[in-house]
Amino acid sequence: QLQLVESGGGVVQPGESLRLSCAASGFTFSNFGIHWVRQAPGKGLEWVMFISYDGITKNYEDSMRGRLSISRDNSRNTLSLQMNALTPDDTAVYYCAKSGSSNYYIDVWGKGTAVTVSS
Amino acid sequence: QSVLTQPPSVSAAPGQKVTISCSGSTSNIGNSYVSWYQQLPGTAPKLLIYDNYKRPSGIPARFSGSKSGTSATLGITGLQTGDEADYYCGTWDFSLSGVVFGGGTKLTVL
């Protein structure tokens, strides 16, 4: 079945970097855009960024623009998100999520990977 | 402060109907499609409604969506205790060039 599996979360200190990965299965990965959405403890959903099916179009949430680098490998059905200069405000569960038939909504979510930024 | 505004909580008795509102602007809801997500405690969100009113396969007809102008509404009929969850609306914002979500509404089935 359609599945997205995130990995790479963990505990880091403020100012450090972290690379998250997302592995897809059960659908034609190269046909769909991918979103990252995060959720801080006890808070709501916050969209982080989007990468188009071909990796050409990338959209970022303003507070994270300049600190993120994303790439996708359609031959391996994987995606990688590099996050730099992390702050405690970046502490959250990060979800990899598949676009639906349009990029305006998400039809499949991963289970998420937890990132904690703390000294 | 979320771009889309939802009530923090709603409640109703089992078997009853509840609606959850989502208010935005012309840069988002007014010129885009609205989706709704259900997040059960401790789990990832799940798509309930997309393109304002469409239901993915497997979502019961008890769940419905509508949009008018810059607002949208999720309706749930025949409430069950298993519907207790957080519900989020989402859409694309053309000014921000990204997806925006509401702050979420906690549904309690009394």
Interface residues (C-beta under 8 A of the other chain):
Chain A: H35 V37 G44 L45 E46 W47 M49 F50 N59 Y60 E61 D62 Y95 G100 S102 N103 Y104 Y105 I106 D107 V108 W109 G110 K111 G112
Chain B: S2 S32 Y33 S35 Y37 Q39 A44 P45 K46 L47 Y50 D51 P56 D86 Y88 G90 T91 W92 L96 S97 G98 V99 V100 F101 G102 G103 G104
